[in-house]
């Protein structure tokens, strides 16, 4: 997807511009960065059928398409909850009470496990 297409689709999805934007099922976007084409790996692009949106193939490109006059890509850099917990195992986590109990419990178990792993790493791999 080109930058222009992303901006158009974001505007269609949220004309006011105040919705949270996430990657996938909920990963936060930390920042947006223009990078050299090859930086951090070549772009892995899906070749979509423009009419049916079926996947026709995959393209790993060493160079931008011929009609592009620069050698850059724009990267949406994510920062997920697990990374935040590993950075600070004591970080405050708030789970909205309006989320049903089963989902809240699932989040709590997931975050407890990540906190335990982060603390073990902090302690040099030893268990608490």
Buried (B, 14 or more C-beta within 10 A) or exposed (E): EEEEEEEEEEEEEEEEEEEEEEEEEEBBEEEEEEEEBEEEEBEEEEEEEEEEEEEEEEEEEEEBEEEEEEEEBEBEEBEBBBBBBBEEBEEEBEEEEEEEEEEBEEBEEEBEEBBBBBBBEEEEEEEE
